[in-house]
Amino acid sequence: MLMYCFIKSFINIKPFPIALGVIMFAFTLEFLQLFKLTEILNPYNNSIIKVILGSTFQISDLLAYSFGTFIILIIEYKIQK
């Protein structure tokens, strides 16, 4: 929701394309965690990469991203009516 609102504050387009882009970005980062990208990119134990990419894959995160996107779209479409 935070990323959606940040992008929406700068770009005035319909809610669905922004929400779709944000959830695709979030899912991509989550699946990169599944493939241990931080271990591949982190030969010198760089904690910044761990903070940005995360370190553990969790299905509950995917559910939270999906739920947040669903809620923000409901709110946006209710406001537009």
Beta strands, then each sheet from edge to edge (+ up, - down):
end
